[in-house]
């Protein structure tokens, strides 16, 4: 018998919004004058993004190291412009989250550095409006999903037992990590399928 759900914890990119890596890369390439290949390596190939997401480096250090890799000083505004270009809110899923919020708590747990959560109002206004202060970056917990401590420290901060949290993510490994940490989990594939799952849990009324 599973515990009743009191909190739905959503991933952001790939669930609440569409994520266009190419748009982010292209914007930083235009800003820095480097090729897209060099930008991709600087962000992901070097392991820099993973270190930032896991909270292993500060935001200022992240920007400095990114600038070193690109041989161009990347400012906070440069980074924000590139990230903003990569995010398109998913209106269908946001509408479902809003329905859940009528009777249950909702929050966001995303693999990101604190720059994203500090500037969520600019980067993703609909998410900021719906979730308010309850948008949490993995960097704040010293590890990125699918590490158990990421989920557990997040739900602890929210004051919700792990078993009463339903985690929704588009990545199988992250859902498995949530399940291993004692949360309930669901792998997102479409708004229609998520609507049916939320209704099955009794979190929204059936359409």
N, C-alpha and C positions, 0 to 999 in steps of 0.2 A: 504494500500500500504506500503510494507516494504521498509526501506531505503536500498540503494545499499551497498554492503559489501566492505569495504576498508581494513579490517583486519580479518584474520582467526587466532583465538587463540586456540591452541591445548593443551589438557591435555597431560602429558607425559606417565605415567605408565598406561597401559591398552589401550593406543592409539598409541603413537609413539614408545613405547617399551612394551615388555611383562615383567610382574613383578612376580618374584618367591619368595614369602615370605619364603617358606621352605628353600630355598638356603641361604637366609639371616640369618635365625634362626640357621641353621646348622653350618654356618661359625662362628657365634658368640658363639655358644655352644662349638665348638672346641677350639676357642680362650680362652674362659673363664673357661672351664671345668665344666660348668653348664649344666643341662639337657635342651633339646629344650622347654619343658613346662615352665621352669623357665625363659628362654629367652623371650618366647612369652608374658608371664605375664609382664615382665619388660618393654618391648617395648609398648605393646598395652593394656594389662589388667590393668596396673597401671595408664593409662591415660597419660603417659610421652610423647609418640609420638604425641598425639593430642595437648598437650601443646606446644611442639616444633614447630609443623606445624602452630600453631596459633600465633607464635612469642611471647609467654608469658614468655619464658625463653631464655637465650642466648645459643649459641652453646656450649660454654665451660661448662655452667651449665648443659645442657642436657647430655653431655658426663660424667660429674661428677656424676649426679644422676643415669644414666644408670649403671655406675660402682658400685655405692652404692647398687643398686638393685641386681646386679649380684655378689656382693662381689669380684669384680675383676676390677682393673683399666683399663677402656676402653680408649685407645688412639684414636686420630683422624685417624691414619692409620688403626687401628683395625676396626673402624666404616666404613671407606671407603672400606676396603677389603670386608666386609660383604655386603655392598650396591652394590658394583660392581658385586658380585656374583649373585645378584638378578635381574639384568637388562640385557635383551636381546633386542637390537633394532629391530623394526618392519620395515623391508626394504620396504615392499609394501606401508605402510602409509607414510614413509619418502619420497618415490618417489612421492607420491601425493602432499605432502607439498612442495616439490621442484618445482612441476609444478605450484602450486598456487603462489609461490614466483616469478615466471617469470613476473607476472603482478600486484600482490597485496602484501601487507605486511603480514608477519606471525610472530607469537610469541608463547611462551609456558607459561602456567600458571599451576603450579603443587602444590598440597598440600605437602609441604616439608619444612624442615628447610633450613637455608642458607648454611649449609654444602654441600647440593646437588648442588646448583647453583654455589657456590664458586669453586667446583671441578668437574663441568660438563664435562670438557675436558677429565678427567680420567674416570668418571663414565659412560658416554654415548657419546663417541667421534662423532658418526654421527649426533647426535642432536646438539652438540656444533659446529660442522662444518657448519651445515645448518642454524641454528638460531643465531649463533654468540652471541652477548651480550643480546639478547632478550629472555632469559630463566629466568622466574620470579618465586620465591617461595612465597607461601602464607604467610610465616613467616614475610616477608618484609612488609606486609600490616596489621599486627596485628590481623588477623583472617584467618580461613581456609574456603575454599569452603564447603558448599554453602552460606556462609554469603555474603550479597550484597557488603559490602565494599571491599571484596577481588577482585571481578571483577572490580568494579568501580574505585578503586585506581590504578589497573593495566592499564586499558584503558586510564585513565587520565594521567598516566605516559607516555603512548605511544602517547598521544595527539589525540586520536581517540574518537569520540562520541560513547557512548555505543550502540546506535541503528545501528551503522555501523560495529559492531564487531560480527562475527559468532564464537561462542564457541563450541568446539567439545570435548566431554567427554564420557567415557563409563559408568558413573554412573548417573542414572536417577535423583537423588537428586541434583547433581551438575549442570546438565543441567537445571533443574527447577529453581535452584538458579540464574543461569545466565539470564533466561527469566524474572524472578521476578525483576532482577536488570536493565532490559531494553535492554539487549543484545539479539541477535538472538542465537538460540541454536540447536544443533543436537546431539542425543545420538548415539555414535559409536557402531556398532556391527560387522562390517567387512570392510576390505579395499574396496571390491567390492561395497558395499552399499554406503560407503563414497564417492567413485569416482562418482557414479551416483548423489549423493546429491550435490557435488561440481560442477558438470557439470550443474545441474538444476539451481544453483545459477549463472551460467556463470563465475565461478571462474577458471575453467579449460576447455579446449576443450574436447568434447566428443571423447572417444577412437574409 
